[in-house]
Amino acid sequence: MQAKELIETRRSIRKFKDTAVTTELIKEVILLASNAPSWKNTQTPGYIAVTDPAKKTEIAENATMTFSHNKDIINGAPALIVLTTEDGICGYEPDGKPTTSKGTHWQSFDAGIAAQTLCLAAHELGLGTVILGIYQEDKVQQILGLPENKKVSALIPIGFPAEAPEKRKRKTVDELLQIV
Ligand SMILES: Cc1cc2nc3c(=O)[nH]c(=O)nc-3n(C[C@H](O)[C@H](O)[C@H](O)COP(=O)(O)O)c2cc1C
């Protein structure tokens, strides 16, 4: 797809076919996602593909803050990408001091770019994704055995779409843009 069409036709997908997503296909998505820009090219966002059904169920059942909507999405997806970041690198000097007044802001900024790049890459390859922000970070860290400095920036279920949602309403360019 051309970039314009890819951007315009991506949707959050919350219902997936039972078909498994192969490791090769996940690697293809991550290879494309690795093109995302990052702070000083530090590339702190990382991706954990949870394909083990037991581990995925553990996250769905214990780390979705009783938000059954997200629990059901994760349970219904063949795989879950856990998007991680590392503390104290992105937006920081080698001596640990923040480079700007915005402190930890750039860590999430890079993760956001990585997430959208991944979602667009998946869409190009015929896969659907949805970014989930409602989850309990410490529970996910504990289930996956992540070290303290590795944070969870988003959960992204991934699979072959079993729905084709309409485009959700967007603000107009006039509402979004100020030219001064
Ligand atoms: C940071 C972020 C957090 C989100 N969290 C959730 C979530 O917890 N559950 C969910 O179903 N969708 C979640 N979404 C998806 C949004 O609801 C969705 O992107 C928005 O409604 C626009 O729809 P579209 O992605 O199909 O264009 C999240 C999206 C973003 C960017």
The ligand as a MOL file (V3000), in Angstrom:
LIG
                    3D

  0  0  0     0  0            999 V3000
M  V30 BEGIN CTAB
M  V30 COUNTS 31 33 0 0 0
M  V30 BEGIN ATOM
M  V30 1 C -2.3610 5.4360 24.0200 0
M  V30 2 C -3.5920 4.6670 23.5840 0
M  V30 3 C -4.2520 3.8610 24.5060 0
M  V30 4 C -5.3660 3.1150 24.1030 0
M  V30 5 N -5.9570 2.2680 25.0020 0
M  V30 6 C -6.9740 1.4650 24.5880 0
M  V30 7 C -7.5180 0.4840 25.4710 0
M  V30 8 O -7.0760 0.3280 26.6220 0
M  V30 9 N -8.5360 -0.3070 24.9970 0
M  V30 10 C -9.0250 -0.1720 23.7150 0
M  V30 11 O -9.9290 -0.9340 23.3480 0
M  V30 12 N -8.5150 0.7430 22.8510 0
M  V30 13 C -7.5020 1.5570 23.2460 0
M  V30 14 N -6.9340 2.4700 22.3620 0
M  V30 15 C -7.4580 2.5540 20.9670 0
M  V30 16 C -8.2470 3.8480 20.7240 0
M  V30 17 O -9.5070 3.7280 21.3470 0
M  V30 18 C -8.4050 4.0660 19.2050 0
M  V30 19 O -7.1190 4.2890 18.6470 0
M  V30 20 C -9.2830 5.2740 18.8790 0
M  V30 21 O -10.6140 5.0360 19.3160 0
M  V30 22 C -9.3320 5.5910 17.3720 0
M  V30 23 O -9.7520 4.4680 16.6280 0
M  V30 24 P -8.8290 3.8680 15.4540 0
M  V30 25 O -7.5290 3.4280 16.0760 0
M  V30 26 O -9.5990 2.7070 14.8870 0
M  V30 27 O -8.6250 4.9480 14.4500 0
M  V30 28 C -5.8490 3.2220 22.7530 0
M  V30 29 C -5.1570 4.0190 21.8430 0
M  V30 30 C -4.0340 4.7140 22.2340 0
M  V30 31 C -3.2690 5.5310 21.2030 0
M  V30 END ATOM
M  V30 BEGIN BOND
M  V30 1 1 1 2
M  V30 2 1 2 3
M  V30 3 2 2 30
M  V30 4 2 3 4
M  V30 5 1 4 5
M  V30 6 1 4 28
M  V30 7 2 5 6
M  V30 8 1 6 7
M  V30 9 1 6 13
M  V30 10 2 7 8
M  V30 11 1 7 9
M  V30 12 1 9 10
M  V30 13 2 10 11
M  V30 14 1 10 12
M  V30 15 2 12 13
M  V30 16 1 13 14
M  V30 17 1 14 15
M  V30 18 1 14 28
M  V30 19 1 15 16
M  V30 20 1 16 17
M  V30 21 1 16 18
M  V30 22 1 18 19
M  V30 23 1 18 20
M  V30 24 1 20 21
M  V30 25 1 20 22
M  V30 26 1 22 23
M  V30 27 1 23 24
M  V30 28 2 24 25
M  V30 29 1 24 26
M  V30 30 1 24 27
M  V30 31 2 28 29
M  V30 32 1 29 30
M  V30 33 1 30 31
M  V30 END BOND
M  V30 END CTAB
M  END
